Structures are given as structure tokens and as C-alpha cells.
């Protein structure tokens, strides 16, 4: 069996340590190196210039929830893609067909959503 | 040496999990509670990783910390109208306190009484990795895997149908 890299937790630990150093390092570096000019505009919600209208706490339209639900469905599809991709090189062609059927069934659902106009931004 | 490191990591993750859960219950702002829940989910993924359950950790991060947290935040966004709606007053109740004490006492009693009879779990010599899991899933469990896609399809169609399509 190929020795799994992810099973080696030292790699993960190194990654966490490097990440924990990297973030404060870059923030401190930009704090020290960048010129600091304070400006009222820079404290705006959108620095690009759009002025926010009204309070940020508003009730969002329920239509957004469909996108969240679609995201959940395809997220779970991704979960199944992971073990498939990792084990791919030691399996038969049948498994490829299996995954194609799996994706095709979900693509059918996506086509239905498209046809019903659930993906249209309103 | 390795077990010491494991112990330290376990303590940190256990503290993060339980502390996050306590903070989730203690905070009065429902949005903060959602983010504390997210922290608990990620710490739990770390605990799975510590048990070498890589796939479970992956599912925990992708599905729970990814989509379930998004769903919870969306629900909050959809239901709250003002900032004041998100904040709940602190209202301690005697009933809840008594219930918590009783439940905690029962739990402590059960642990004290029955812990000697239960043997601690033993980790297998070789822990199956994601590749071995995938091999098993796509050969022995091919039919349930395809049924899972049908279940997801039902969820997808249901979500679209329930939202009323393009609202005509």
C-alpha cells in the first residue's frame, strides 16, 4: 500500500505552524512597511466607493435559500468525489462508469433547476 | 513522545470543542452563536483527524463546517429584520438549572457506576486511509452509493420545487 501523506500528522502540524506564523508575519509586515494615511473614506464599508444605504441588518429574500440548498447538495457530491479520486488508480473502469452515472443523475437535477429558472438571478 | 504530543493536541481540541459549545450557549447574539457552532465543528474535525479518521474529518469540514454552517447563517439572515432581533436577554430559569443539575448528577453517577465494566476502545494496528475507504465504497457499496445520488436528486428537485421555480 502506498504510504499516505495525510496520515502523517507531522505534515499537518508543520502546515499549522507555518500558517500560524505566516498570518501575523504578513499583517505585521504590511503594518510596518505600508504608509499609513488615515482617511474617512477608508473606513467605509465598501472602500471602492459604493455608499451603503440603510442598516446592514435587513431581512434577506427567501430566494437565496435555494442557492444554499443547491450548495449543500453539490458539497455532498464533492465529498464522494474525494475517495473516488484518491482510490482511482487502483480500480477498474466500472468505477469510472459508476461516478459518471452519479454525476449524471445530479446533473439531471441541475438541468431541472435550470429549466425551472431557479438559477436565474432576480 | 508521540503519545505526549497526541495528548496535548487532544487536550487543546477537547478544550476548543467544549469551550466553543459553552460559548455558543452563553452568547446572547444568535450570529455569534452560529460562529461558535462553526468553531465547535472544526474542532471536532480535528478530533476525528487525531483518531486517523481522515474521511470523517473531511466530511466534518466540508459538510458540517461548510454547508450546514452556511445554512444556519442563511436562516439567520432570512429571519432577522433588525439587529435587536439577534440579541436575546439573559433569562436564567430555576427549572432549567434544576434539570441541568439532575442530568449532570445522573451522568456522573452513570460514569462512576459503569465505567469499570467498559473497556477502553483499542485503535487498530493499520488504520484504513481514504484510498482504502474509496476502494471499498465503489466496489462493495456501489449500489448504496448510487442510491445516495438519487437521494441528493430528490433534495435538489424538492428545493427547486419548493422555492416555486421562477415564481410564475
Interface residues (C-beta under 8 A of the other chain):
Chain A: X1 X2 X4 X6 X7 X9 X12 X55 X57 X58 X59 X60 X61 X62 X63 X64 X65 X66 X68 X69 X70 X71 X72 X73 X75 X76 X77 X78 X79 X80 X82 X83 X84 X85 X86 X87 X88 X90 X91 X95 X98 X99 X101 X102 X105 X106 X108 X109 X110 X112 X113 X116 X117 X118 X120 X122
Chain B: X49 X52 X54 X55 X58 X59 X62 X63 X66 X67 X68 X70 X71 X74 X75 X77 X78 X79 X80 X81 X82 X83 X85 X86 X127 X129 X130 X131 X132 X133 X134 X135 X137 X138 X139 X142 X145 X146 X148 X149 X150 X152 X153 X155 X156 X157 X159 X160 X161 X163 X165 X166 X167
